[in-house]
Amino acid sequence: YVDQVELEQHDGVSAGKYTIGLGQSKMAFCDDREDISSVCMTAVQGFMEKFSVSYSDIGRLEVGTETIIDKSKSTKTVLMKLFEESGNFSVEGIDTTNACYGGTSALFNACQWMDSAAWDGRLALVVAGDIAVYASGNARPSGGCGVTCILVGPNAPLALEFPLRGTFMEHIYDFYKPNLSSEFPTVDGPLSVTSYVRAVDHAYTAYLDKLEKFGGVSQASLKDIDYIVFHSPYTKQVVKGLARIAYNDFLRAPESETFAEVQQFKEVTREESYGNKVLEKAFVGLSKSDFAAKTEPSLLAARNIGNMYTGSVFFGLASLLTEVPFEKLEGKRVAMFSYGSGCAASLYSFRVRADTSDIAATIRLNERLDMRTKVSPVEFERAMELREKTHNAQEYEPTGNVDELFPGTYYLQKIDSMWRRAYGRTPLN
């Protein structure tokens, strides 16, 4: 990883631009030795070993990613290499792609398969993650890299609350990847920020409407949600996301005593509110205590890894399970806001109905974050230049040092003349 304070100094920007302005501390990255297939194989194999899950028990494997190295062959098919020893090749599901939303769609697909007549009694595995890289410039510090695995099955400790789900989708060019010869996206930063909060507005209000209709809740609001996890492109955006939740509660009940200090915004229309910095600051302040209690514990990974695109919101859930003991989570409702540019967004929720302590102990998130190797900004820039130079290469052997990888890490060995990729794995010991 690279330290964001050191990156500020290296880039010659003002102190705090990345650490305060974006709310980031560290940023994970990988060199040419790892691609989306290798990092997914590392995550899946590690997950199966740590949680003692048999490949023969998996009936559906869904992958959510926007990191594309092949326009036809899915990452899921590469992961089937891990199933060979088990002899299980009857595994449904493929990749789902729409910016950072693909992992959420993959989870919905898996859950709906299990909730349907098509379910054959086996478990589903959802894999969500990306390698987030940007061209040199203002956006580069908001990169990251991470992959999550979610096991879906009956009697789970986290129970998805059907049909409590609010979804919002529209056509917008805020972040997209039209240049297939490059890893880098095309980004309209201000538009993407507005699109994110617009999606919060619509998905949250749709969720509250369902909570009232199907959950028997009267005048639903944030008070009916115990914890709320957001997709985090950078953690400062999450602060604004929760402020937007408070603003929507204000619109639904403007006369509530809770909003006595923000009555001056009653005449501001929703459309006028976008980009209104005075309004935004007021609701960030108003929601400060709710943020600390309901959202801050979910930002451990985001602050120390960066943006993981499809995996971001699930790393938020892992952070919450790490930072909050089960005694405080038991029976609580955990809402998840997922956003993917372009755009696709949903807000849905879980109930914590069984002990999550073993999950947190097995993930070991804090310990694994501390085990990482810190490199200088100069080394980080070299790795980014190497990735850019070798993207879509053929007849290529990566130059990254395999000895620096963690035990059990899958890595790219070579790409042949037909762009076929071969992978190896570092020894477990």
Solvent accessible surface area in square Angstrom, and as a share of the most:
residue,aa,sasa,rsa
1,Y,40,0.15
2,V,0,0.00
3,D,27,0.14
4,Q,0,0.00
5,V,72,0.42
6,E,54,0.24
7,L,2,0.01
8,E,6,0.03
9,Q,134,0.60
10,H,83,0.37
11,D,59,0.31
12,G,67,0.65
13,V,44,0.25
14,S,81,0.52
15,A,100,0.77
16,G,11,0.11
17,K,84,0.36
18,Y,6,0.02
19,T,38,0.22
20,I,127,0.65
21,G,38,0.37
22,L,33,0.16
23,G,14,0.13
24,Q,3,0.01
25,S,38,0.25
26,K,54,0.23
27,M,3,0.01
28,A,15,0.12
29,F,46,0.19
30,C,9,0.05
31,D,39,0.20
32,D,10,0.05
33,R,37,0.14
34,E,27,0.12
35,D,7,0.04
36,I,1,0.00
37,S,2,0.01
38,S,0,0.00
39,V,15,0.08
40,C,0,0.00
41,M,4,0.02
42,T,39,0.23
43,A,24,0.19
44,V,0,0.00
45,Q,31,0.14
46,G,13,0.12
47,F,30,0.12
48,M,6,0.03
49,E,74,0.33
50,K,85,0.36
51,F,68,0.28
52,S,103,0.67
53,V,22,0.13
54,S,51,0.33
55,Y,27,0.10
56,S,55,0.36
57,D,67,0.35
58,I,0,0.00
59,G,0,0.00
60,R,38,0.14
61,L,0,0.00
62,E,4,0.02
63,V,0,0.00
64,G,0,0.00
65,T,1,0.01
66,E,8,0.04
67,T,12,0.07
68,I,84,0.43
69,I,54,0.27
70,D,66,0.34
71,K,167,0.71
72,S,107,0.69
73,K,111,0.47
74,S,18,0.12
75,T,9,0.06
76,K,9,0.04
77,T,58,0.34
78,V,29,0.17
79,L,0,0.00
80,M,31,0.14
81,K,126,0.54
82,L,21,0.10
83,F,0,0.00
84,E,85,0.38
85,E,177,0.80
86,S,48,0.31
87,G,49,0.47
88,N,15,0.08
89,F,131,0.54
90,S,76,0.49
91,V,17,0.10
92,E,93,0.42
93,G,17,0.16
94,I,116,0.59
95,D,34,0.18
96,T,29,0.17
97,T,77,0.45
98,N,56,0.29
99,A,15,0.11
100,C,13,0.08
101,Y,13,0.05
102,G,0,0.00
103,G,0,0.00
104,T,1,0.01
105,S,26,0.17
106,A,0,0.00
107,L,4,0.02
108,F,13,0.05
109,N,50,0.26
110,A,0,0.00
111,C,17,0.10
112,Q,77,0.34
113,W,16,0.06
114,M,25,0.11
115,D,106,0.55
116,S,51,0.33
117,A,115,0.89
118,A,70,0.54
119,W,83,0.29
120,D,83,0.43
121,G,50,0.48
122,R,58,0.21
123,L,45,0.22
124,A,0,0.00
125,L,0,0.00
126,V,0,0.00
127,V,0,0.00
128,A,0,0.00
129,G,0,0.00
130,D,0,0.00
131,I,6,0.03
132,A,3,0.02
133,V,10,0.06
134,Y,17,0.07
135,A,51,0.39
136,S,88,0.57
137,G,45,0.44
138,N,129,0.66
139,A,39,0.31
140,R,15,0.05
141,P,2,0.01
142,S,16,0.10
143,G,2,0.02
144,G,2,0.02
145,C,20,0.12
146,G,10,0.10
147,V,21,0.12
148,T,16,0.09
149,C,24,0.14
150,I,36,0.18
151,L,62,0.31
152,V,16,0.09
153,G,18,0.18
154,P,77,0.48
155,N,133,0.68
156,A,24,0.19
157,P,38,0.24
158,L,30,0.15
159,A,19,0.15
160,L,35,0.18
161,E,28,0.12
162,F,88,0.36
163,P,61,0.39
164,L,12,0.06
165,R,50,0.18
166,G,1,0.01
167,T,65,0.38
168,F,31,0.13
169,M,110,0.49
170,E,54,0.24
171,H,144,0.64
172,I,31,0.16
173,Y,130,0.49
174,D,0,0.00
175,F,22,0.09
176,Y,75,0.28
177,K,58,0.25
178,P,84,0.53
179,N,78,0.40
180,L,113,0.56
181,S,78,0.50
182,S,32,0.21
183,E,32,0.14
184,F,32,0.13
185,P,19,0.12
186,T,61,0.35
187,V,63,0.36
188,D,61,0.32
189,G,33,0.32
190,P,111,0.70
191,L,60,0.30
192,S,23,0.15
193,V,43,0.25
194,T,40,0.23
195,S,0,0.00
196,Y,6,0.02
197,V,17,0.09
198,R,46,0.17
199,A,0,0.00
200,V,0,0.00
201,D,1,0.00
202,H,67,0.30
203,A,0,0.00
204,Y,0,0.00
205,T,28,0.16
206,A,33,0.26
207,Y,0,0.00
208,L,0,0.00
209,D,75,0.39
210,K,71,0.30
211,L,0,0.00
212,E,60,0.27
213,K,154,0.65
214,F,106,0.44
215,G,38,0.37
216,G,72,0.69
217,V,32,0.19
218,S,89,0.58
219,Q,151,0.67
220,A,3,0.03
221,S,23,0.15
222,L,8,0.04
223,K,138,0.58
224,D,32,0.17
225,I,0,0.00
226,D,44,0.23
227,Y,24,0.09
228,I,0,0.00
229,V,1,0.00
230,F,4,0.02
231,H,7,0.03
232,S,3,0.02
233,P,26,0.16
234,Y,39,0.15
235,T,4,0.02
236,K,71,0.30
237,Q,2,0.01
238,V,0,0.00
239,V,32,0.19
240,K,39,0.17
241,G,0,0.00
242,L,0,0.00
243,A,3,0.03
244,R,17,0.06
245,I,0,0.00
246,A,9,0.07
247,Y,1,0.00
248,N,0,0.00
249,D,13,0.07
250,F,1,0.00
251,L,59,0.30
252,R,89,0.32
253,A,45,0.35
254,P,43,0.27
255,E,130,0.58
256,S,41,0.27
257,E,161,0.72
258,T,87,0.51
259,F,13,0.05
260,A,67,0.52
261,E,140,0.63
262,V,3,0.02
263,Q,60,0.27
264,Q,119,0.53
265,F,10,0.04
266,K,83,0.35
267,E,151,0.68
268,V,31,0.18
269,T,73,0.42
270,R,71,0.26
271,E,114,0.51
272,E,109,0.49
273,S,3,0.02
274,Y,30,0.12
275,G,66,0.64
276,N,42,0.22
277,K,126,0.53
278,V,109,0.62
279,L,3,0.01
280,E,47,0.21
281,K,161,0.68
282,A,30,0.23
283,F,1,0.00
284,V,45,0.26
285,G,45,0.43
286,L,47,0.23
287,S,4,0.03
288,K,146,0.62
289,S,86,0.56
290,D,51,0.26
291,F,26,0.11
292,A,62,0.48
293,A,61,0.47
294,K,30,0.13
295,T,0,0.00
296,E,62,0.28
297,P,25,0.16
298,S,1,0.01
299,L,3,0.01
300,L,27,0.13
301,A,0,0.00
302,A,5,0.04
303,R,67,0.24
304,N,25,0.13
305,I,12,0.06
306,G,2,0.02
307,N,5,0.02
308,M,0,0.00
309,Y,2,0.01
310,T,1,0.00
311,G,0,0.00
312,S,3,0.02
313,V,3,0.02
314,F,7,0.03
315,F,27,0.11
316,G,5,0.05
317,L,17,0.08
318,A,16,0.12
319,S,0,0.00
320,L,0,0.00
321,L,11,0.05
322,T,35,0.20
323,E,80,0.36
324,V,10,0.06
325,P,69,0.44
326,F,31,0.13
327,E,134,0.60
328,K,127,0.54
329,L,0,0.00
330,E,102,0.46
331,G,41,0.39
332,K,71,0.30
333,R,19,0.07
334,V,0,0.00
335,A,0,0.00
336,M,0,0.00
337,F,0,0.00
338,S,1,0.01
339,Y,8,0.03
340,G,0,0.00
341,S,11,0.07
342,G,28,0.27
343,C,7,0.04
344,A,4,0.03
345,A,0,0.00
346,S,0,0.00
347,L,0,0.00
348,Y,2,0.01
349,S,0,0.00
350,F,16,0.07
351,R,86,0.31
352,V,0,0.00
353,R,139,0.51
354,A,43,0.33
355,D,82,0.42
356,T,2,0.01
357,S,53,0.34
358,D,112,0.58
359,I,39,0.20
360,A,24,0.19
361,A,71,0.55
362,T,36,0.21
363,I,31,0.16
364,R,90,0.33
365,L,12,0.06
366,N,68,0.35
367,E,87,0.39
368,R,101,0.37
369,L,16,0.08
370,D,123,0.64
371,M,96,0.43
372,R,46,0.17
373,T,87,0.51
374,K,100,0.42
375,V,31,0.18
376,S,41,0.26
377,P,12,0.08
378,V,70,0.40
379,E,81,0.36
380,F,3,0.01
381,E,31,0.14
382,R,152,0.55
383,A,11,0.08
384,M,6,0.03
385,E,105,0.47
386,L,46,0.23
387,R,24,0.09
388,E,99,0.44
389,K,169,0.72
390,T,21,0.12
391,H,42,0.19
392,N,69,0.35
393,A,23,0.18
394,Q,74,0.33
395,E,132,0.59
396,Y,41,0.16
397,E,121,0.54
398,P,6,0.04
399,T,100,0.58
400,G,10,0.10
401,N,77,0.40
402,V,38,0.22
403,D,130,0.67
404,E,129,0.58
405,L,39,0.19
406,F,91,0.38
407,P,82,0.52
408,G,5,0.05
409,T,10,0.06
410,Y,30,0.11
411,Y,31,0.12
412,L,6,0.03
413,Q,77,0.34
414,K,98,0.42
415,I,7,0.04
416,D,38,0.20
417,S,59,0.38
418,M,126,0.56
419,W,145,0.51
420,R,150,0.55
421,R,68,0.25
422,A,34,0.26
423,Y,49,0.19
424,G,11,0.11
425,R,71,0.26
426,T,12,0.07
427,P,102,0.64
428,L,104,0.52
429,N,176,0.90
